Amino acid sequence: MTKIDLITGILGSGKTTFLRHYAKHLLSQGKRIAILENDFGAVNVDMMMLRDLQGDNCQLAMITGGGDPDCHKRRFRTQLITLGMQGFDRVIVEPSGIYDMDEFFDTLHESPIDRWFEAGTVLTIIDSGMKDLSEQMDYLLASEAACCGKLVVSKIKEYPPDTDSLLARINCALENISCTRRFTEKDMFIKDWEELSPADMDSLLNAGYRTSAYVKRFAPDMMSSSVHYFMHLDIPEDMIDKTISSILSDKECGKIFRIKGALPTSNGILKINATPEKTEVSPVNSGQALLIVIGDDLCCEKISSHLQKVNNDPKYVCI
């Protein structure tokens, strides 16, 4: 049977960056894999950032469009049926940062999917520098971590991890959803991702998962955390950093966790990855002119007003 792995983590935790390392390791072993971007959104910038992995041994797939959670689950099931018939060695699923874990496990037990797939590894990415979370994001972190085989700590270069503090926060979040699981240091994987060895990756591939009960406090479609998409952007390169900063610092835009996307310039396409603490801009081979803003209680109109001040594309749209 094909093992199907789930890479979870709240919005902006670093799931896609880790997934690249995970997928490259499998490809280096000659494995034939598929990556399924499982998102409620209509546009997925993470898919664009993974395109260079696509080839004879790596297929990229995506669940497109919005809809209610039941509709989303049906689309997930349809994609798995399509992938199951192709006999991949491994399938990696990266869900939205707003995700109900039952969707993953319930779907794997449905016929005919249970003939092709078995749960492999569930990894939860946690940001070493995460700040205070909203009640809903705290719930999401706990509900995803409850089932994981390993907690993989991200951004350790920028924020040297305080293991005791991270464990205390996660275990408190688990307690808040009446989950009896408690994490210790042995449940955490802390290492610079650029220095991961084949042995490190093999240990994560075999980390497995746990079945843990907890109380569901929020449904995905009831979250105040949201994602907005801003497309058809033509922003002068020298205004990009200033514009991103103005959005992040404007409280009327909402509590923003992350801005990510790609912007075309005269020097090529730039990948944008910004948080309130840091903005990273780097060249990328391809990408749609798109910014995605992730946060709580976002005001699409206010964010749009910042972008429209400098945008030169008349086809601009925000969703």
C-alpha positions in Angstrom: 0.0 0.0 0.0 1.0 3.6 -0.5 1.9 5.5 2.6 0.3 9.0 2.8 2.0 11.6 5.0 0.5 14.7 6.4 2.5 17.9 7.0 0.5 20.1 9.4 1.1 23.4 11.1 -0.7 26.7 11.7 -0.6 29.5 9.2 2.9 30.7 8.4 4.7 28.0 10.4 6.9 26.9 7.5 5.1 23.8 6.2 6.0 24.3 2.5 9.6 25.0 3.2 9.9 21.8 5.2 7.9 19.9 2.6 10.5 20.7 0.0 13.3 19.1 2.1 11.0 16.1 2.7 10.1 15.6 -0.9 13.7 16.1 -2.2 14.9 13.4 0.2 12.3 10.9 -1.2 13.2 11.9 -4.8 16.9 11.4 -4.0 16.0 7.8 -3.1 14.4 7.2 -6.5 10.9 7.2 -5.0 7.9 8.2 -7.1 5.8 10.7 -5.2 2.8 13.0 -5.4 2.3 16.2 -3.4 -1.3 17.2 -2.7 -1.9 20.8 -1.7 -5.1 20.5 0.3 -6.4 24.0 0.8 -9.8 25.8 1.1 -8.5 28.7 -1.0 -9.1 29.2 -4.7 -5.5 30.0 -5.3 -2.5 28.3 -3.8 0.9 30.2 -3.9 2.6 27.2 -2.2 1.9 25.1 -5.3 3.8 27.7 -7.4 6.7 27.5 -5.0 6.9 23.7 -5.5 6.7 23.7 -9.3 10.5 23.1 -9.7 10.0 19.7 -8.0 7.6 18.5 -10.7 8.9 15.9 -13.0 8.7 12.2 -14.0 8.9 11.1 -10.3 7.0 14.0 -8.7 3.4 14.9 -9.5 1.8 18.0 -8.0 -2.0 18.1 -7.4 -4.3 20.6 -5.7 -7.8 20.8 -4.4 -9.1 24.0 -6.0 -12.0 26.2 -5.0 -13.7 27.0 -1.8 -17.0 25.5 -0.6 -18.1 24.1 2.8 -16.1 21.5 4.7 -18.2 18.6 3.3 -17.6 19.8 -0.2 -13.9 20.1 0.5 -13.7 16.6 1.9 -15.4 15.2 -1.3 -12.8 16.9 -3.4 -10.0 15.5 -1.2 -11.5 12.0 -1.6 -11.7 12.4 -5.4 -8.0 13.5 -5.6 -6.9 10.5 -3.5 -8.8 8.1 -5.8 -7.1 9.6 -8.8 -3.7 9.4 -7.1 -4.4 5.9 -5.7 -4.8 4.4 -9.2 -1.4 5.7 -10.2 0.7 3.6 -7.7 2.9 6.2 -6.1 5.5 5.2 -3.6 4.5 8.0 -1.2 1.9 10.8 -1.2 2.5 13.9 0.9 -0.4 16.1 1.8 0.0 19.7 2.9 -3.3 21.1 4.2 -4.4 24.6 4.9 -3.3 26.1 8.1 -7.0 25.9 9.1 -7.7 22.2 9.0 -9.9 19.5 10.7 -7.7 16.5 11.3 -10.7 14.1 11.1 -10.9 14.9 7.3 -7.5 13.1 6.8 -8.1 10.0 8.9 -11.8 9.5 8.1 -11.1 9.7 4.3 -8.4 7.1 4.5 -10.9 4.6 6.0 -13.4 5.1 3.1 -13.7 2.6 0.3 -11.9 2.4 -2.2 -9.3 4.7 -0.7 -8.5 2.1 2.0 -7.4 -0.3 -0.7 -4.5 2.0 -1.8 -3.5 4.1 1.1 -2.4 3.8 4.7 -1.5 6.6 7.1 2.3 7.0 7.1 3.7 9.9 9.1 2.0 13.0 10.5 4.4 15.9 11.3 3.4 19.2 12.8 5.6 22.2 12.1 5.9 24.7 15.0 7.5 28.1 14.8 10.2 28.5 17.3 9.5 32.3 17.4 5.7 32.0 17.6 4.1 34.8 19.6 0.9 34.8 21.6 -1.8 33.1 19.6 -5.5 33.8 19.3 -7.8 31.3 21.0 -8.7 29.8 17.6 -5.1 29.5 16.5 -4.2 28.0 19.8 -6.9 25.4 19.2 -5.6 24.6 15.7 -2.1 24.2 16.9 -3.2 21.7 19.6 -5.6 19.8 17.4 -3.0 19.2 14.7 -0.2 18.4 17.2 -2.3 15.9 19.1 -2.0 13.4 16.3 1.6 13.9 15.1 4.5 11.6 15.3 7.0 14.4 15.7 6.9 18.2 16.4 9.3 19.7 13.9 10.6 23.1 15.1 11.1 25.8 12.4 13.0 29.0 12.2 15.6 28.0 14.8 18.3 30.3 13.2 16.1 33.4 13.6 14.7 32.3 17.0 17.0 29.9 19.0 14.4 27.6 20.6 13.5 27.6 24.3 12.4 24.0 24.5 10.8 24.2 27.9 8.8 27.2 26.8 7.6 25.6 23.6 6.6 22.4 25.4 4.7 24.3 28.1 2.8 26.3 25.5 1.8 23.2 23.4 0.9 21.1 26.5 -1.2 24.0 27.8 -3.0 24.2 24.4 -3.6 20.4 24.6 -5.0 20.7 28.1 -7.4 23.4 26.8 -9.0 21.0 24.3 -9.2 18.1 27.0 -6.5 16.1 25.2 -4.6 13.8 27.6 -1.4 13.7 25.4 1.6 15.6 26.7 4.8 16.2 24.8 8.3 15.8 26.0 11.7 16.7 24.4 11.8 13.3 22.7 8.7 14.3 20.7 10.5 17.3 19.2 12.9 17.4 16.3 15.1 20.5 16.4 17.8 20.9 13.7 18.6 23.4 11.0 16.7 22.2 8.0 19.6 23.0 5.7 21.7 20.5 7.6 19.3 17.6 7.6 21.1 14.3 6.9 19.6 11.3 5.1 19.4 9.6 8.6 17.4 12.6 9.9 15.0 12.4 7.1 14.5 8.7 7.4 13.7 9.1 11.1 11.0 11.7 10.2 9.7 9.4 7.4 9.2 6.7 10.1 7.9 9.0 12.9 4.3 7.6 12.4 1.3 9.2 14.1 -0.9 9.0 17.2 -4.6 8.7 17.6 -5.6 11.2 20.3 -9.0 12.3 21.4 -9.8 16.0 22.0 -12.8 18.3 22.1 -13.5 20.2 18.9 -14.0 23.8 19.9 -14.1 25.4 16.5 -15.2 24.3 13.0 -12.9 25.3 10.1 -15.7 27.4 8.5 -16.2 29.3 11.7 -12.7 30.6 12.1 -12.0 34.3 12.3 -8.6 33.5 10.9 -8.8 33.9 7.2 -6.9 34.2 3.9 -7.3 37.0 1.3 -5.8 36.9 -2.2 -4.6 40.0 -4.1 -4.0 39.3 -7.8 -2.8 41.2 -10.9 -0.1 43.2 -9.1 2.5 45.4 -10.8 4.4 47.1 -7.9 7.6 49.0 -8.5 10.5 47.0 -7.0 11.7 49.8 -4.8 8.2 50.1 -3.3 7.6 46.4 -2.4 9.3 46.3 1.0 7.7 49.7 2.0 4.2 48.5 1.0 4.5 45.2 2.8 5.7 47.0 5.9 2.8 49.5 5.7 0.2 46.7 5.6 1.8 44.8 8.5 2.0 47.9 10.7 -1.6 49.1 10.0 -3.8 47.7 12.8 -6.9 48.5 10.7 -5.8 45.7 8.3 -6.3 43.2 11.1 -3.9 41.0 13.0 -1.6 39.7 10.2 0.4 36.6 10.7 2.0 36.4 7.2 2.1 37.8 3.7 3.4 35.6 1.0 3.4 35.4 -2.8 5.3 36.4 -5.9 5.7 39.7 -7.7 7.1 40.3 -11.1 9.7 43.0 -11.5 12.0 44.2 -14.4 14.7 42.0 -12.8 12.5 38.8 -12.7 10.0 37.4 -10.3 10.5 37.9 -6.5 9.1 35.5 -3.9 7.7 37.4 -0.9 7.5 35.9 2.6 6.8 38.4 5.4 5.8 38.3 9.0 5.5 41.2 11.5 9.1 40.4 12.6 10.8 40.0 9.2 10.3 40.4 5.5 12.2 38.1 3.1 12.4 38.9 -0.7 14.2 36.4 -3.0 14.3 35.5 -6.7 12.1 32.6 -7.9 12.0 30.9 -11.3 8.2 31.3 -11.8 5.1 32.6 -10.2 1.8 34.4 -10.6 1.5 38.1 -9.6 -0.2 37.4 -6.3 0.0 38.2 -2.6 -1.8 36.2 0.0 -2.5 37.8 3.4 -3.1 35.5 6.4 -4.4 36.6 9.7 -7.3 37.2 12.2 -10.1 39.7 11.5 -8.6 40.9 8.3 -10.0 43.9 6.5 -9.7 43.2 2.8 -10.6 46.7 1.8 -8.0 48.3 4.0 -5.2 46.0 2.8 -6.3 46.7 -0.8 -6.0 50.4 -0.2 -2.3 50.0 0.6 -1.7 47.9 -2.5 -3.7 50.1 -4.9 -1.6 53.2 -4.0 1.4 51.6 -5.8 -0.2 49.0 -8.1 0.0 49.7 -11.9 -2.1 46.8 -13.1 -5.7 47.8 -14.0 -6.8 44.2 -13.8 -6.2 44.1 -10.1 -8.6 41.9 -8.1 -8.9 40.9 -4.4 -10.8 38.0 -3.0 
